[in-house]
Amino acid sequence: MTYPMKLASRLDPIKPSITLAVTAKAAKLKADGIDVVSFGAGEPDFDTPAHIKDAARAALDKPGVGKYTDVAGVLPLRKAIAAELSAVHKTTIAPDQVLVSTGAKHSLFNLFMALLDPGDEVLIPAPFWVSYPDMVMLAGGRPVILETRAEDDFAVTPQQVAAACSPRTRAIVLNNPSNPTGAVYTRAQIEGLAKVVVEKDLLVISDDIYRQLVYGDAEYVSIAAVSPELAKRTVLVDGVSKTYAMTGWRIGYTAGPLALIKAMTKIQGQSTSNPTHISQIATLAALTGSQDCVGEMRKAFDERRIEMVKLLRAIPGVTCREPKGAFYAFPDVSAYVGKHSPEGAILDDDVQLCDWLVEVGKVAVVPGSGFGAPGFVRLSYACSMANIQDGVGRIARALASLV
Ligand SMILES: Cc1ncc(COP(=O)(O)O)c(C=O)c1O
């Protein structure tokens, strides 16, 4: 007999992460010996650069390594983060305005927990990274979704932001470059948003985890750098997972108003305490060592991006905006929603289409619904060129078999 477990009602609206679910499904099929190409994971296929691993290895032999550290992270690391973010965002950030956490996901969780009272609203432009709405809800807040259009390169407009504000609106999430769309805001767009943010007295949660992964003529423009007024009201969320291929080391960080960082540190102090010491040492090496590895990985991502977009656009009925940052393509596959598979199933929505693609087509992509964009799918191009060619070929053949 199983115990009749009653779980907390705060979990009722919470969904499991769809990207993790797709990745796990593809991994299981692979473990069963099935040849599946996975475009699911939001993770570089590169190994963590050798000099970063070497720094961690060398540190292991030093006395004191492996003990608790300051809850907020060791001071040399917070200093290095403060220096880098001050330079990037053209402002002055002190080390005590920095909190190091167990991945940027943890940073964001701490942030929403520290910021939101029940019913407080957070504006989230869609398509959005899967975890924002659920994290806001876990913290008792209310996500307010702002729909954007592929034709506008998925950019939210100042008018939309202004119209969505209520007396309960606390903050807007700006994920630039965007997961899942790869969109990068232009300077003019950032300046337009900066204006409305001040008018409406909002906090900006600037999730910059992909800021170093921009391609072609796109540039990352910091909203915090627009003016001191913006710097004051922006919380920067950043980390090493994507830029340095360090997803499993689990280090992310937040820099922002001192009162907020202190509140987040209090939460971290009562939950996880410091992030792993050895990972903090590796992160220090990543930030202060040679940056050549970043350029090399960016170049490889760019080549793969071009190839993937070319192949996707060659599929009849599929349209794909040019992603200018991060490492995702986000094509519109709505022309195939509602079609019949050769086995006779109706693929009623993008979730069913993706389920069928992995089971029959042996290629894993993430349904756009998880990102608030039904009819789209997300493909990560942080994988080999051979994978891209084989996998997009599988998608093309599978879709061609639908009637
Ligand atoms: C937009 C965005 N923010 C934050 C994160 C969290 O990254 P991590 O917790 O690995 O630092 C991710 C990871 O997928 C992401 O795509």
The ligand as an SDF file (V2000), in Angstrom:
LIG
                    3D

 16 16  0  0  0  0  0  0  0  0999 V2000
   17.7910   31.7200  -20.7650 C   0  0  0  0  0  0  0  0  0  0  0  0
   18.4450   30.8770  -19.7320 C   0  0  0  0  0  0  0  0  0  0  0  0
   18.6320   31.3740  -18.5080 N   0  0  0  0  0  0  0  0  0  0  0  0
   19.2210   30.6600  -17.5400 C   0  0  0  0  0  0  0  0  0  0  0  0
   19.6520   29.3640  -17.7710 C   0  0  0  0  0  0  0  0  0  0  0  0
   20.2730   28.6100  -16.6420 C   0  0  0  0  0  0  0  0  0  0  0  0
   21.5760   28.2220  -16.8780 O   0  0  0  0  0  0  0  0  0  0  0  0
   22.4600   27.5720  -15.7340 P   0  0  0  0  0  0  0  0  0  0  0  0
   21.5840   27.2440  -14.5800 O   0  0  0  0  0  0  0  0  0  0  0  0
   23.0840   26.3550  -16.3340 O   0  0  0  0  0  0  0  0  0  0  0  0
   23.5020   28.5960  -15.3660 O   0  0  0  0  0  0  0  0  0  0  0  0
   19.4680   28.7930  -19.0320 C   0  0  0  0  0  0  0  0  0  0  0  0
   19.8430   27.3920  -19.2990 C   0  0  0  0  0  0  0  0  0  0  0  0
   19.3170   26.7070  -20.1280 O   0  0  0  0  0  0  0  0  0  0  0  0
   18.8660   29.5730  -20.0510 C   0  0  0  0  0  0  0  0  0  0  0  0
   18.6880   29.0940  -21.2880 O   0  0  0  0  0  0  0  0  0  0  0  0
  1  2  1  0
  2  3  1  0
  2 15  2  0
  3  4  2  0
  4  5  1  0
  5  6  1  0
  5 12  2  0
  6  7  1  0
  7  8  1  0
  8  9  2  0
  8 10  1  0
  8 11  1  0
 12 13  1  0
 12 15  1  0
 13 14  2  0
 15 16  1  0
M  END
$$$$
